[in-house]
Amino acid sequence: MDFTPSGKPIYITLLEEFKRCPPRFFTATSTSHGNPVLRHDPARINVCDRSQQGKSMFPDTMGGVLVITTETELQQLTARLLERPIFFTVSIERSASEVCSKVTHTTRGRLAVFVNTQHPHVHHLIQSQLAQCMDTLKQGKNFAVEFDFNDVFVTWMKAVYQEADLQTMDCGCNIKYSCSSGKVTVTNYSEFEEIFACTPSLLVMFVVCLPCCLLTFPFYRIHRAVNVEDFGGKVTGLQPSYWSAEAEMQGMEEILSRVLQLIAQDNAAEVRTPDMPPSYDAATGSNLAYGGSQVVNRQPGYPQPVGQQVGYGQPVVQQPGYAVPMGQHPGYAQTMAQQPGYAQTMAQQPGYAQTMAQQPGYPQPMVGQQPGYARPVVQ
């Protein structure tokens, strides 16, 4: 239930369902005889039940008649009613009487009612009526303001039984609806007695009890008009919404289940497989490591065969900057005949040791080749 300005004006539920699963601001207990007892949190809801059954079920109820004596009490009560929802129970009845017989089919039930006083329509209604009561109280007069919600629930019942009523009326039946205990009255004097109201059902009773009514009815109405100013009356223009505690709990369970699924998905997405070192077959490029017939060279950044992975050891004849044969790698040791400045044969490298007959200033053979050297005696 949403008791904010955006919520519904009135929520109703069957009293039996309410007792099985009361809202969060009620605490359910039971008496020694097993009768249910529901106590409420006064800081969160106003219980204004006036029914006879409700007095034992809701022992902390303020009742259907809220009596105040001072302006301060009226201000406090006004703030309380406008800030917190109002709760009470009502008795509803539907009777269908057959025209051609004396058979009457009666359906009875009890409803738990929550009035959302934060709803704009309800809030304005209560605020304006109690403001009028404050003006009357300041003038030193008695007042009584009545908020009668009974017709709201009668209209709701008619909508529920609309199809059944059409079938029943075809059979020639008279259908009647009634609702009781759906009133909240604020007064500094007393509540107006409903028995003296000019309603069709009461007029029938007045005709039957004509002598008594002729004496009491006029005197009560005159006395009431002189001593008390009555405000309010029947509340109209509100559409009740049925609230099911069990359905709400089921909906919360579904929402919780979806949230848990989302959390599980998020946790699974955060799991990462650790980087494991490659196997020997994978590092060397053996196709047996992958159960295939071709060398695996398609996965970037994963160890591949030596001759295929970029930046990894490749065959000597393929990778630039790596050791290659002496005849292919520039700047590397080559054959003596190819690398400049490297040891060459004596006949190729200038300034290197040559044969005695080739190197100037070096001892040469003694036999007639070196000038100025001792020659054989025979010469």
Secondary structure, 3 states (H helix, E strand, C coil): CCCCCCCCCEEEEEHHHHHHCCCCCEEEEECCCCCEEEEECCCCCEECCCCHHHHHHCCCCCCCEEECCCHHHHHHHHHHHHHCCEEEEEEEEEEEEECCCCCEEEEEEEEEEEECCCCHHHHHHHHHHHHHHHHHHHCCCEEEEEEECHHHHHHHHHHHCHHHHHHHHHCCEEEEEEEECCEEEEECCCCCCHHHCCCHHHHHHHHHCHHHHHHHHHHHHHHHHHHEEEEEEECCCCCEEECCHHHHHHHHHHHHHHHHHHHHHHHHHHCCCCCCCCCHHHHHCCHHHHCCCCCCCCCCCCCCCCCCCCCCCCCCCCCCCCCCCCCCCCCCCCCCCCCCCCCCCCCCCCCCCCCCCCCCCCCCCCCCCCCCCCCCCCC
